[in-house]
Amino acid sequence: MKSHSIHNPITAFTAHWRDYLEITKPKVVLLLVFTAMVGMALAVPAWPPMQEAFFGLLGIGLASSSAAAINHVIDQRSDAEMGRTKNRPIPQGALNTKQCLLFAFALGAIAMAMLVVLVNVLTAVLTFFSLIGYAIVYTVYLKRATPQNIVIGGAAGAMPPVLGWAAVTGEVTAGALLLFLIVFIWTPPHFWALAIHRREDYAKVDIPMLPVTHGVAFTRIQILLYTILLLLISIFPYLIGMSGLLYLAAAVIFGAMFLYHVIKMFNEKNEKQPIKTFVFSINYLMWLFAVMLIDHYVPLVSRLFS
């Protein structure tokens, strides 16, 4: 067990900065911030305003980090029993509950102040409710109340594109909600693939993930249905004129690749396929939004050089 006996707050933070960074789930936050950046880009015909874009992304990132830190505090008991999470800073004794909560509240306060003063009130309000939705509503209640936890709770994780859109426009329109819907539909097949891989861990700590309550076979079918729906929904940015042919081609190809990974999960002999599908799903969302961003700026760049 690591020690957290350093009493000076600055010295303690310096000594454990890697642990503080870990409880913010930086890889997850970077993906969320990236989808927020794409939301900003697609919200305006040219380049987003610099101040709102920079401080909007920073505020959204800090708020997401705050929610992640609170999640670590609330889940510390189950984390200590699960193989995937037992080496996190709190179960290992590197950080304690008070340290993590103070850190989380500081990040959240800075994020809210930044968004209110330097971006706009709408973005601050939506970000605050997203933080509460994930850190409290999902982690405290939904996660242990229903096997549909990740479906309902996924709404909070799908908000960053909407937050980015609101940061640079001051409003939420149909385009922002479509980006929200893509991430919302992506979340269940993404997380249920991991839940199949780690179903014994979830069963051990009495978290009613779908593979635990309804079995792996039923979960595979749900993942397949959601992935088909995701493929269809991902085409809509092209259909409403928000994205072009480059994005359409990428959406179809990436969606087909995702579907291929999901179909391979039905081979029970391939025990590693669920975690492979989980990893691919992260790449899928990153690639899809990256091409969406490229597709948006190709005409602008072309006009600059024409």
N, C-alpha and C positions, 0 to 999 in steps of 0.2 A: 504494500500500500504506500502511495506517495504521501508526503506530509504537506499540510496546509497551515503550519504553525507560524508563518511569517505574518506579523501583525501590521506593519506599515502598509497602507493600501497601495501606494505607488510601487513600493518594493515587491509586494505580493503580486501585483499585476505584471510587473516586469519579469519576475521569476516564473510566472505561469501563463505568459501571453499565448503560448501554443494551446494550452488548455482552454483559455477564454475563446480563442479563435475556433477551436473544435466545437464548443457548445453552440456556436452560431450557425453550424452546418454550412460552411462556406460554399461547398460545391452546389448545394441546393439553392442557396441564396443567389449565387452567380447565374444560375439558370433562370430563376425568377426575375432577376434584374434584366437579364437579356430579353426575356419576353416583354418586360415593361418598356425597354428601349425600342423594340419593334412596334409596340403599340404607339409610342410617341411618333415614330417615323411615319407610320401609315395614317396617323391622324391629320397630318398636314401635307399639302401638295409638294412642298420643297423641304427645306431644312428646319428642324424644330428650333424654337427660340433657345438660345444658349443657357440663360439663367434657369428657366423652368426645367430644361432637360437635365442639366447637371445636378441641380439640387433636388429635382424630383427623383432621379435615379438613386442619389445618395440617401435621401430620406426613405425611399421604399426599401432600399437595401438594409438600412439600419433598423427599420421597423420589422423586417423579416428576420433579421438576426436576433432582435429582442424576443420575437415569438418563439424562435428556435431554442433560445436559452431557457425560456419559461417551460417549454416542452421538456427539456432535459431535467428540470427540477421536479415537475409533476410525475414524470415517468421513471424517476430514479430507482424505485423499488423493482419494478418489472425489468428495467434495464440491467440491473444487477444479476438477474436470473437468466437472461437471454444471451445466447452465444454471440449474436450479432452486435450486442450493445454493452456487454459486461465490461469492456475496457474503456468506456466513456469516462470523462474526468470525474464525475460525481461518484459513480460506483467504485472507482479506483482510489478515491480519497484525495485526488489532486485539488479539487475545489469542493467547498461546502455549499449548502443551500443558501445561506445568507449572501455569500460572495456572488453567487450566480444571479440571485434575485436583484441585488443592487446593480449589478452589471446590466441585467436585462432592462430594469426600469430606467437606468441612465440612457441606454441606447434608444429606448422608446420615447423618452422625454425629448431628447435631442432631435429625433426624427420628426416628432409632431411639431415642435417649435420651428424647425427648418421648413417643413411643408406649409405651415400656416403663414409664416412671414415671407418666405422666398418663392413659394409656388402659388398655391391657392387653397382656400378653405375646403373646397369640395374634395380635392385630393387627400387632404389631411383627414377629413371625416371618413372617407372610404377606406383609407389605409388603416385608421384606428379600428374600424369595425372588422377589417380583415385580420388584423392582429388578434383581436379578441376572439374572432371566429375560430382561428386555428389554435391559439394558445389555451383558450378556456373552453369554448363550446365543444370543439372537437376532442382535444386532449383529455379534458376532465370528464365530459359526459358521453359524447357520441362514440368515442373509441371503445368504450366498455359497455355500451348500451344496446348496440345493434350491429348485425353483420353488414348492414348498409352504411356503416360508419364512414368509409372512405368515399362513398358516393355523395353523401350529404356534406361531409366535411371538406370534400374536394372543392367546394365553392370558394373557400378562402384561398386555397392555393392557386385557383384559376383567376384571381383578381388582378395580378400585376399588369397584364396588358391594358386592362381597363384603367388602372391607376396611371399608367404612362400616358394613355390617351387623354385622361382628364387633366393631367399636369400641364399639357401644352395647349389644350383647347378650353379648359374650364367647363367641359360638359361631357356627357356620356351618350354616344349615339349608337346606331345599329351596328356600325363597323366594330366598335369596341366590344359590344356584346357578342359578336360573332367570334372574335378572338378569345373571349372568355369561354364560349361554348366549346371551342376546339380543345382548350386545356382541360376543361371540365370533363369532357367525354374521354380524353386521353388518360385521366387519372386512375379510374378503376382498373383497366387492363394493365396499366403500368404497375400499380401497387399489388394487385391480386397475383401477378406473376411472382413477385417477391414473397407474398404471403403463402403461396404454395410451397416455395422453396424452404420457407422458415415456419411451416405450419406447426411443427412440434414445439418450437419456441413459444408461439402464440398460445397454443393449447396449455402449455405449462403455466403460463401466467394469467390464464382465464381471460384473454382478450378475444372476443368473438369474431375473428376474421372469417370471411366467407368459407375458405377451405376447412376451417375448424368446425363450423356449425352445419354446413351443407355438403361437405365433402369435396374432394379434388375434382371429380368428374363434373359435378354441377358447376364448379368455379371455372373450369376450362370452357364450358359452353357460354357462360356469362362473358368471359374474356373475349371469346370469338365474336359474340354479338356486338359487344361494345367496340371492338376493333373494326368490324364492318361499318358500324355507324360512324366511327371516327373517319374512316376513309371517305364516306359520303359527305360528311360535314366539312371535311378539309377542302373539298372542291368549291364550296360556296364563296370564298373570297374571289375566285375567278368569275363565278356566275353573277355576282353583284357588281363586278367591275372594279373591285378593290385591288385585285392583282391580275397579272397578265399570263401569257402562255407559258413563260418560264416557270412560274409558280405552279401552274396547273400540271405540267409534266412532272415536276418534282413531287407534288402532292400524290399523284397517282403511283409513281414509282416507289416512293417511301412508304406509302400506305400498303402497297402490294408486298413490300419486304416485311413490314410489320405483320401482315396477315400470314405470310409464310412462316415466320417465327412462331406465331400462335398455333398454326396448324400442326407444326412439329411437336408441340407440347402434348398432343393427343397420343403420341407414341410413349407409352408408359415405361418402356425400357430406357428412354433417354432422360435420365434423372436430372441432368444438368440443364435441360432446355428451359425450365422456368426462370432460372437466374440469367441465362443468356437472353431470354426474352425481356426480362427486366432491364438489363444493361442496354439492349438495343432500343428499348422504348425511350430511354433518356436521350440517346443519339437521335432518334426519330424526331423528337420535339425540337431539339436544338437545330437539326438540319432543316426542318420544315420552316421554322421561324427565320433562319438565316437566309434561305432562298426567298422567303417573303420580303425580307429586307433588301436583298440584292435586286429582286424583280422591281421593287418600288423605285430604286435609284438608278437603274440602267437607263431609262429615258432621260433623266436629269443629266447624268454624266454624258450621255450621247449628245445632248443639246449643247453642253459646254464646249465640246470639241468639234461641233459642226460649223 
